Amino acid sequence: MMRRLLLVILLALTPPLAMAQDAPDNPADTISDEIFGPRVPTDEAFGAFQRGYFLTALELALPRAEQGDAAAQTLIAELYAKGLGVAQNDQRAAGWYQLASNGGDHLATFALALAYQDGIGVPKNRTRAAELFNKAAEAGYVPAKYNMALLHVEGVYASPSLVTAAELMKEAADAELPEAQYDYGTMLIEGAGLAPNPAEGARYIGLAAEQNLVPAQVDYATLLYLGQGVDKDVPGAATWYGRAAEAGNAVAQNRYAKLLAVGEGVTLNLEDAAMWRALARRQGLSDPSLDRLLVSIPEADLARAEERARFWPSTPPSVETVLEIPTTGAEPQGNALPAPTDADSAPSGAAAQDP
């Protein structure tokens, strides 16, 4: 199933900004360059950003941004978009993204496309968003290729073409974008825009599962369980369902509970099965067939499973883990002191006090 990618622009994962100052001449540096080759200049603004010195990053980037440095403009846009060191301002962020996009920064172009798609800082305009996604995709930006593939599947703001979508999806998948690996695998299995290839489709979905994309883990587990595109492997399926269940996926929790309830691919454990059932129910997923599998669970085990689910993913506190507070001081001896509100205990000569 195709899904819209919600990407956060992470500058920490992008190449260093092209706005570094030249290093001072130094004989040692010259010798080092001759032996090891020229060094990449230090980018002080980007380094400050990575270390969390956001105001310093802004101070270092601003003069360069004002001179038209697109990478510096993108950095400033990120600061305003995320409210890092400055008050969040979507309109100002969009303005800087636009300047950086005009200067050829494809990351800024992609961020601006997301802004137009969702109407963040700019009027919502999906036609404009599609144009910007296409511009970033043509510049080689992988997430933009993925989004363009989805637009071609949708066929409203880009030409309806499953063939073009499959080509772009493959490019993004081969660049190891997990969402693209998952969707391209699905297209291969379904034969959408290209010849069906269940084995290759399962391989791509498996790659996405390895990258911890939870929906891919659920589907890959199902492929292993059914033996579709891969050799049937019920223990392997149980492992992937378990990983997705631990990540909080309700479908995986329900299916993993079923395997535990019958001991298929995993050691039979009714209490664990009941716990995962409770967690899936908490998310609104009920399953009468699973209920029937657990009808024979002892009442004590069921209660314990429900308690575990209530505290999951933590462990419920037990008597052994609760420390008793020691008593300090001796017990009072003789008559107890009178209560301060006992009028009969007040000194007989006490005079009334004004409030």
SEZAKE-122491 format. One record per residue: y, z, x of N, C-alpha, C, O in turn; residue in three letters. Coordinates in steps of 0.1 Angstrom, whole numbers, plus 5000, padded with zeros to 4 digits. Each point is the difference from the previous one (the first is absolute). Example, Ala and Ser with C-alpha at 12.3 -4.5 7.8 and 13.67 -1.06 7.14 Angstrom:
% SEZAKE-122491
494350785132501250004991501250005009500050075010ALA501149864986501150005009501150084992501150015005SER
//
This chain:
% SEZAKE-122491
498850005009501250004991501250005009500150085010MET500949834987501250005008500950114996500250034988MET500450035022501050104998501349975008499949935010ARG501250124985501249985007500150105011499750124998ARG500649835014500150095011501350085000501149945000LEU498850195002501250095001500050045014499450105004LEU501449835004500150035015501250085003501149974995LEU498850125014501150075006500349945014499149985008VAL502249994994500349945013500050115011500950094999ILE498249905010499950115010500549945013499349925007LEU501950124997500549955013499250045012500049945010LEU499350184988499250055011498949905004499450015011ALA500249904980499049915002500549865004499249915001LEU502150074999500549875004500449995014500150105007THR500049784998500449985014501450075003500850014991PRO499450035021501350065004501149914996499949885002PRO501250184994501249934997500649925012500050065011LEU500549824986500549925011501550035002500849924998ALA499450215006501450035002500250105011500850095000MET498349905010500050105011501049965011500449885001ALA500150225006501049975011499249965012498950055002GLN501749885007499449965013499950125008500950095001ASP497949925006499850125009500949985013500249895004ALA500350225001500849995012499249955012498850025001PRO501849915008499449955012499450125008500750095003ASP498149895002499450115008498949935009499249934995ASN500950105018499049935009498650034996499149915000PRO500650214995498650044996499649924988498949954999ALA502150034992499749924988499749855004499149944994ASP501650015015499849865005498649985006499449914996THR500250195012498749995006498950014989499049935000ILE501250164991499150024989499949874992498949964996SER502249985001500049874992499249895008499349924993ASP500950085020499349905008498550024999499249905001GLU500450224999498550035000499449994986499049944998ILE501750134993499450014986500649914990499549994989PHE501549935015500749924990501250074994500150125001GLY500849814993501250064994499650104989499149974992PRO501650145007499850104990500749974987501149935000ARG498450124989500749994987501150105000499850125003VAL501549834995501150095000499850124990499449984989PRO501150135014500050124991500949984989501249965001THR498350064987500949994988500350154995499250064994ASP502049985009500350144998500250034985499650114996GLU500949804996500150024986498750024993499750094992ALA499449815012498750014994499250125004499350074992PHE500949975021499350125005500550124993499350094997GLY502049925000500650114993499450014986499750114994ALA500249774999499449994987498650065000499650084991PHE499649885019498650045000499950155002499050064995GLN501950005013500050145002500650094989500050125001ARG500549814989500650074989501550035001500550084992GLY500149875019501550025002500749894992500649915006TYR499550104981500449894992501549985001500549885001PHE500350225000501549985002500349945013500949925001LEU498350125010500249945013499649854999500749915006THR498250064987499649864998501149924994500349895003ALA500350174986501149934993501249985009500649895000LEU499750215008501249985009499749905010501049925004GLU497850075002499749905010499949864994500349905007LEU499250094981499749874994501349944994500149874999ALA500850214996501149954992500949905008500349894995LEU500150145017500849905008499349875001500649895000PRO498150115003499349875002499849934986500149885000ARG499750204990499949944986501349934997499949894994ALA501250175009501349944997500249875007500849924997GLU498550065015500149885007499049904996499949895006GLN499450144983499049904995498650015004499249914998GLY500450205009498750025004499150034988500150114993ASP499049805003499250014988499150125000499850064990ALA499549965022499150115001500750144997499550094994ALA501749925012500850124998500450024986500050114994ALA500349784999500450004986498850054991500150074991GLN498749885013498850044993499750155002499750074990THR500549995022499950145002500950084991499650104994LEU501749865006501050074991499649994986500150104992ILE499449795003499549984987498950104996500050064990ALA499149955020498950104998500550144998499550084992GLU501549965016500550135000500650034986499850114994LEU501049795000500550024987499049994989500150074990TYR498949845012499049994990499150124998499650044989ALA500250035022499150125000500850135000499450114999LYS501949885002500850125001499750085012499950135000GLY500049815012499750065012501350035008500549915006LEU499950224994501250035007501349974993501050055004GLY498949884985501149964992499650014985498850014997VAL502150004994499750004986499349874996500549895004ALA498550114989499349884995501049924992500750054991GLN499349825012500949914994499449864999500049925010ASN499450054979499249874998500949885001499649905006ASP501650114989500949895000500449975015500149885004GLN500350225003500349985014498949955008500149915009ARG498750144989498849955007499849854997499749935009ALA500450034978499849864997501049925007499749885004ALA501650164997501049935007499649975015500249895005GLY499350225001499649985014498849925002499949915009TRP499150104981498949915000500449864999499549915007TYR501550064984500549864998500649955013499749885004GLN501150205003500649955013498949985010500049895007LEU499050194994498949985010499249884996499549935009ALA500250054978499349884996500749885003499449905005SER501950104993500849885004500049975015500149895005ASN499650225003499949995014498649965005499849995012GLY499350004979498749955003498950115002498949975005GLY501450154991499050115001499149994988500450034988ASP498349935014499149984989499650134993499650014988HIS500450115020499750124994501150044989499650054989LEU501649925015501150034990499949904988500350044989ALA499349845014499849914989499050054990500149994988THR498850065017498950054992500550124992499750024988PHE501050075019500550124993501049964989500050074989ALA500849835013501049964990499249944988500450014989LEU498549925014499249944989499550114991500049994988ALA499550125019499550114992501150064991499850044989LEU501449975017501150054993500349924987500350054990ALA499849825012500249914988498950004990500249994988TYR498650035017498850004991500150134991499649994988GLN500850125018500050124992501450044995500250104992ASP500849835012501450034996500550125006500750094994GLY499149935019500450125007501249965009499849945010ILE501450114986501249975008500649874997501149975004GLY498249954989500449864996499549984986499050064996VAL501649844996499449974987498649955001499749925009PRO499550114982498649955001500049854998500649954990LYS498749985019500049864999498849955007499949995013ASN499049994980498749965006500049865005499349975009ARG501649944986500149875006500550015014499549945009THR501650144993500650025013499050075009499949975012ARG499350134983499050075007498949905006499650015011ALA500049904980499049905004500649915012499249975009ALA502049994990500649925010500050075014499749955010GLU500650184989500150085012498550035006499850005012LEU499350024979498650025004499549875008499450015010PHE501049884984499649875006500649985013499449965010ASN501950084992500749995012499350095011499849955011LYS499950174985499450095010498549955003499650025012ALA499749934978498749955003500049885009499249995009ALA501849924989500149885009500350055015499749935009GLU501050184992500350065013498850075006500150055012ALA498849964981498850065005499850144997499050065005GLY501850004986499850144997498850024990500149954989TYR498950125016498850014992500150064986499549944991VAL501150185007500150054987500749904990499750004988PRO501349925017500649904992499049894996500049954988ALA499150015020499049914997499150054989499649934991LYS500150205010499150064989500850004987499449964990TYR501850075010500850004987500149864995500049994988ASN500249925020500149864996498749954994500049934990MET498950125015498749964995499950064985499549934991ALA500950195007500050064987500949924990499749994989LEU501549975016500949924992499449874996500149954989LEU499149995020499349874997498950024989499749924992HIS499750205009499050034990500650024986499649954990VAL501650125011500750034987500549874995500049984987GLU500549935021500549874996501249994992500249914992GLY500750195009501350004993501149975009500949924997VAL499250165013501249995010499649925012500849985009TYR498049974991499549915010499049904993499550044990ALA500349855016499149904994498650064997499550065009SER500049924979498650054998499049935008499749884997PRO499750185013499049945008499150105007500450075009SER498449934986499050095006499649965014499750085009LEU500449794993499649955014501150055010499650055011VAL501649934986501150055009499950155001500250065011THR499550014978499950155001498950045009500150095008ALA498749844991498950035009500349985015499650075008ALA501249824994500349975014500950115006499850055011GLU501249994981500950105005499350145001500250085009LEU498949944981499350135000499150015012499950115006MET499549784998499150005012500850035013499650085008LYS501649864993500850025011500450155001499950065011GLU500450004978500450145000498750095003500150105007ALA498849864987498750075003499650005014499650105006ALA500549785000499649985014501050085009499750025012ASP501550014983501050085008499750154998500850085004ALA498149954989499550144998500850084990500150125001GLU500649824990500750074989498950044990499449914994LEU500350225004498950044992500049954985499049964994PRO502250045000500149954986499749864999499349954991GLU501049975019499749865001498549985002499449914994ALA500050175015498649995002499250024987499049934997GLN501550174995499350044988500249884990499049964994TYR502249995004500249904990499349875004499549934992ASP500650045021499449875004498450014999499449904996TYR500150225006498650024998499649984985499049944997GLY501950114994499749984986500149854996499249954992THR501849985014500149864997498849925005499549914993MET499950135018498849935005498850034991499249914997LEU500750214998498950034991500149934987499049954995ILE502250045000500349944987500249855001499949934990GLU500250015022500349865002501449964994500149904994GLY500950185008501349984996500849925010500450075010ALA499849804989500849935009499249955012500649935009GLY498150104992499249955010498550024996499850064990LEU499349885018498650004996499550155001500350075009ALA498949974981499450135000499250035012499249925005PRO501050205001499250045012499850154999500850075006ASN498249984987499950144998499850085013500550115001PRO498849845008499850075013501350025007500250115005ALA500649784996501250015007501050094993500850075005GLU499149924981500950094992499750145002500950095002GLY497849954999499650145002500450045014500450125002ALA499649795008500450045013501550035000500450105007ARG500449824987501450045000500350134992500950075005TYR498449954984500250124993499650125008500650115000ILE498349875008499650115009501050035011500250115004GLY500549785001501050025010501250094994500550095006LEU499849884981501150084994499550144998500850095001ALA498049934995499450134998500150085013500350125000ALA499449825011500150065014501450055003500250095007GLU500849844987501450045002500550104990501250024999GLN497850044994500350114991500849964987500750084994ASN499149795002500649964987499050044990498949954999LEU501550154993499050074991499449904990498850014998VAL502049914995499349914990499049915007499049964994PRO501250005018499149925007498750085003498949945000ALA501350195003498850085003499150014987498850005001GLN501850014988499350014987499249874998498850004997VAL501949885004499449874998498949985010498949944997ASP501350095016499049985010498850084997498949965003TYR501350174993498850084996499249934989498850015001ALA501949944990499349934988499249885005498949984996THR501749945013499349895006498850045008498949944998LEU501250175009498850055007498950054990498849985003LEU501750094987499050054990499349894993498850014998TYR501949884999499449894992499349905009499249914996LEU501250095017499549905009500649864998499349905001GLY502050104996500749884998500849965012501050065004GLN498649835003500749955012499650085012500449965011GLY498950154987499550085011498650054997499649994988VAL499750065022498650054997500250134992501050085002ASP498149944988500150124992499950135009499150005008LYS501850094990500050125009500650114991501250035000ASP497950044993500450114991500650125008501050054996VAL498449995015500650115008501449965005500950085000PRO499249805004501449955005501050004988501150045002GLY498449924986500950004989500450154996501250024997ALA497950075004500350144998501050055010500950084996ALA499049885016501050045010501449954997501050085001THR499149794995501349954997500650064987501250034999TRP497949994991500550074988500550145003501050054995TYR498350025014500450135004501350005007500850094997GLY499549815012501350005007501149974990501150065000ARG498749854990501049974990500250124991501150034995ALA497850045002500150124991500950115007500850064994ALA498949965019500850095008501549975000500850085001GLU499549794998501449955000500650014986501249984999ALA498050074991500650024987499849904990500650004989GLY498649895014499849894990499050054989498950045003ASN501649954985499250054988498749924998499050064997ALA501149815005498849924998498950035010498850024997VAL501750005016499050045010499450144998498950025002ALA502050074993499550134997498950004989499050075001GLN501249854989499049984989498749945005498950054997ASN501249855011498849935005499350085010498750005001ARG502050075008499450095010499350114993498950045004TYR501650014985499450114992498749954995499050084999ALA500949804996498849944994498950005011498850034997LYS501649925015499049995011499550145003498850025003LEU502150084998499650145003499150054989499150085003LEU501149894985499350054988498549965000499250064995ALA500649825011498649955000499449995014498849965001VAL502050075009499550005014499749865005499149975007GLY501849944989499849865004501049975012501249994998GLU498249985013500849975012500650135007500649995010GLY499250124983500650135005499150114995499349984990VAL500750135016499250124996500450044986501250024997THR497950004994500350054987500750135000499550105007LEU501649914986500850135000500850004987501049944999ASN498450134991500750004986501350075001500949974993LEU499250145015501350075001501149915005501150004995GLU498649935016501049915006500349894989501249964999ASP497849994995500249894989501050054990500949934995ALA498950205000500850054990501450025005501049994992ALA499250055020501450015006500749875000501149994995MET498249905009500749875000500249954986501049934998TRP498150104993500349974986501250064995500949944993ARG499350195010501250084996501249935005501150004994ALA498949965019501249945006500349874994501249964998LEU497849964998500249874994500650024986500949934995ALA498650174998500550044986501450045001500849974991ARG499650105020501450045001500949885000501250024996ARG498449875009500849885000499849914988500449894999GLN498850164991499949934987498849914999499849934991GLY499250085019498849925000498850084995499550095008LEU500149894980498850064995498949904999500249884998SER498550175004498949915000498850074993499450095006ASP500349874982498850064993498749995007499250095000PRO500649805007498849985007499850115012498950055002SER502249985004500050105010499850144994499350085006LEU501349944983499850134992498550024997499550115002ASP499849784995498650024997499250035012499050074999ARG501449885013499350035012500150145004499250065007LEU501950014989500350135004499750104989500450125001LEU498949844988499750094989499150125004500150104994VAL499149885017499150115004500650095010499250095005SER502049904999500650085011500150154995500450024989ILE499150075020500150144996501550044997500949955006PRO499350154985501350044996500850055012501249975001GLU498150115007500750065012500549895010501150005005ALA498049904997500449895009501249924994500949955007ASP499150034980501049924993501450085002501049945003LEU498950194995501250085001500649995014501249995003ALA497850025007500549995014500649875003500949995008ARG498549904987500549875002501449984994500949945007ALA499350114981501350004994501150075008501149965001GLU498450165005500950085008500449925013501250005004GLU497849945002500349925012501049884997500949975008ARG498949974980500949894997501450054997500949935004ALA499250194991501350064997500850025013501249985000ARG498150055011500750035013500049885009500650005011PHE498649894986499849895009501449945004500949994991TRP499349975021499049995011499850135008499350005010PRO501450114986499850125007498750074995499449964990SER500250145017498850084996500450124991501050075003THR498349954986500450124991499950135008499150015008PRO501850084990499950135007498850084995499649994988PRO499850085021498850084996500350155003501050035007SER498150054989500250155002500050035015500850085004VAL498449845004500050035014501349965007500350065011GLU500549854983501249955007501250084995501149985005THR498850114985501150084995500050135008499150084998VAL502049955009500150125008500550114991501049984992LEU498450145009500650114992501150065008499950025013GLU501250024981501150065006499750145003499850084990ILE500249975022499650145003501150104995501249964999PRO498350164997501050104995500650075011499350045010THR502049974990500750075011500750124995500550014988THR499450105019500650134996499050084992499149954995GLY501250185004499150094993500450004985501149974996ALA497950074996500250024986501050124998499950105007GLU501049894983501050114998499250124996499150004992PRO501450115013499350134997500950084991501249995000GLN498250104992500850094991500549924988499549904996GLY501650164998500549944988500849875004500649995010ASN499249924981500749875002501550014998500450094992ALA500449835015501450014998500449954986499349924995LEU501750144999500449964987500549864999500649955010PRO499249984979500549874999501550004999500650094994ALA500149815013501550015000500649984986501250034999PRO498149924992500549994986499750124991500449994988THR499050115018499750124992501250094999500350065010ASP500349944979501350084999499850155002500850075005ALA498049984992499750155002499950035014500150125004ASP499749785005499850035014501349995008500150035012SER501049944981501349995007500550145003499850094993ALA501049935018500650135004500850054988500749934994PRO499150215003500750054989501550005001500749994990SER499950015022501450015001500649865002501250005004GLY498149904994500549865003501149974990499850024988ALA501349935017501149964991499949854997499549925008ALA501050054980499949864996500949915009501150045004ALA498449844999500849915009500549884991499349954992GLN501950025011500549884994499349875004499649995012ASP500149924979499349885004500949925010499549905005PRO
//
